[in-house]
Amino acid sequence: KAGVTQTPRYLIKTRGQQVTLSCSPISGHRSVSWYQQTPGQGLQFLFEYFSETQRNKGNFPGRFSGRQFSNSRSEMNVSTLELGDSALYLCASSSLAGGINEQYFGPGTRLTVT
Amino acid sequence: GENVGLHLPTLSVQEGDNSIINCAYSNSASDYFIWYKQESGKGPQFIIDIRSNMDKRQGQRVTVLLNKTVKHLSLQIAATQPGDSAVYFCAENYGNQFYFGTGTSLTVIP
């Protein structure tokens, strides 16, 4: 079956703008988690959605938000972009809530903020 | 080992040799650990996990060793192949949250 897909793959934005990233999980998976990956900090957990409800949240400012739709597709939004938001944003899906050991990652969206 | 600097630690090994990648984790209360492999342009891929009540776990060509005394985790890859070239990083779980290392870049020389 098809893997996790993320769109767009690459994005360039300027400071102050907002951005919306999209993630389509593996068919049948109801959990979608979002991560930010930077060379200096590694992978950092943003939030997890399960059945349209935010189940868990990492330590990111309120500028980072997300949602999940009834078909399990998820979007994350970053408002008022800062240079430090430049990163690879990864989403991962699993069939179970909190099922990190069976998460499947997408290829990520590379966001560059100028 | 892993660090939070701007440059990843690197490891180069000859094809067919064994590789050992290290990870120093931060919290003695961590009870679950995962090793990931991330190839260029792709998302991380789960390799193997281990719980804190174990000190060794083996998979196919991979072995994870856990030393809780010094908070150290290692990943051993047997008979390293060119397809093993990737960034490897560990994750630790405590307080119902996962914390990830920055990784080690493994290059396999044919």
Interface residues (C-beta under 8 A of the other chain):
Chain A: V4 P39 G40 Q41 G42 L43 Q44 F45 N56 G58 L90 A92 I100 N101 E102 Q103 F105 G106 P107 G108
Chain B: E2 V4 G5 L6 H7 L8 I34 G41 K42 G43 P44 Q45 F46 D49 F89 A91 N93 N96 Q97 F98 F100 G101 T102 G103
